[in-house]
């Protein structure tokens, strides 16, 4: 039996180069993840990639339409960043996202009131910047790989170092009995009832 369960999450997809490689690795190791989708990056060519996520047992979350600093937005602007993406992903996959992650993890009290989804943070691998080496990404994830953890990574175009990190991290998880799954599955396993507007750094 696994001694730990954590959630893997990837922001800023879809991407034609990195996201398929991440999905391939997850499939190879029997792992799952939540992908927080940047709405304006969805193109007709990438729609099938989003469908593949759900078929593979992964989860799609809402990461806003335009990746703005949403703490600076008013109520109508916040809704315009979240609600159209909810409908788009429902149209494409038949599943409406049940989780939101704020761009830049930039969260205001108004966002908590307006967004009718749990807001997910997590343990950062600092992989959003090329200055973070592959080995440093691995180290940060390994340090944060506790039971109930939510690991935050990125699958934007060109982020090859995160793929390289995953190539070491997924077998490392397997060797230690760590199960990598989606945020929703982690919450279910840990009997966490996620509440709209509440911010979660882990499944507690």
Helices and strands as residue ranges (DSSP letters): E 4-13, H 18-28, E 34-37, G 39-41, G 44-46, H 47-55, E 59-62, G 70-72, H 75-93, E 99-100, G 103-105, H 109-114, E 118-120, E 123-124, H 134-144, E 150-154, H 160-175, E 178-181, H 183-189, E 199-200
